[in-house]
Amino acid sequence: MDVEKKRDNHYVPQAYLRQWSNNGNTVWTYDTVVRDKRQNAWRSKSVRGVAHWLDFYTQVCDDGTIDDSIEVLFGENYELKASNVLKKVRENEALTSEDMSALIDFAILQMVRTPAAYLNNRTAMGLAFFSAASKTANKFLELERDPNFNENTPALVEALQPNCPPFPQWEFSITMDESTGDYTYSMPMGRKNYLASIGHVLNGEMGKRIRSYRWNVIKMPEGTTLPTCDNPFVRADLRGLDQGKKVHHDLSQCTNCFMPLTPKHLLCADSDADQPIAARLAEDDELLELVNALIVQNALRYVYDCKRSSWIEKLRPRRVDPEYCNRMDDAMRRWNEIQD
């Protein structure tokens, strides 16, 4: 029965957020968009009651039954493993290679599983689909002479729709301009293709490339703590900061990834072997301040911390926008209806 299904999907896992809880049950929450200016800047909220979305990963089968296999996969293959490692991180215990792999996989999942990733097509779907579509370009050249060539051609379907259950296959269409011979790829940006793109990132080339970065867990110096947010995986290009270059978020140029693991520990990675940033983080106060700022700026809406932090309010003043709040509430309430 549906009541037994895991439909209340926490896109930021509870075990992760509890790292910022002082009592194991609540976390200080800063809402960057509010309905009323009289609302308190910070509220202590139940960990169970934040960063969740009903049926965000739910698939509705053709017969109307509910499929929660993606939520189950996230819990068993990613969250549980990471939760066990987070305990070791918090206690400053040595990590094994298996522990690091669990943290990296968990971080990559956080990169693509949040509402921010869903809304950011470049991250969640655009890059994943572009990667797959680019690889099929040669398939088109090889197969287009076949008069029966279409979107159901097995070689094309295999290339565009990798078999990685429980994630769905992409829905897409291919059209050809007969006057020019150009092909156009198109796909609807809904829940099904979003879930398909998560599977492609986790199991495809993008995931492999990010796993190949040089990853480290850095302990914060005394007196420094990290917040987290509803979109905690940050990608940026931090190269050349000492020469006065600006940080940018063009994902094609991003060489640094980081994600807070606890208020005192940061998971970070460099893709550029010649300009490592991770080694400087524990000693460079200005760089740490920048990382803290990027975490806050990366939030879609909510920032979480173990205390009320006035610097976060100054860095990202909250916006009074009741229409935005209503749109978000309506989207969450009507999610299944809208997507199906």
Buried (B, 14 or more C-beta within 10 A) or exposed (E): EEEEBBBEBBBBBBBBBBBBBEEEEBBBBBBBBBBEEEEEBBBBBEBEEBBBBEBBBBBBEEEEEBBBBBBBBBBEBBBBBBBEBBEBBBEEEEBEEEBBBBBBBBBBBBBBBBBBBBEBBBBBBBBBBEBBBEEBEEBBEEBEEEEEBEEEBEEBBEBBBBEBEBBBBBEBEBEBEEEEEEBEBEBEBBBBBBBBBBBBBBBBEBBEEBBEBEBBBBBBEEEBBBBBBBBBBBBBBBBEBEEEEEBEBEBEEBBBBBBBBBBBBBBBBBBBEEBBBBEBBBEBEEBBEBBBBBBBBBBBBBBBBBEBBEEBBEBBEBEEBEEBBEEBEEEBEEBBEEBE
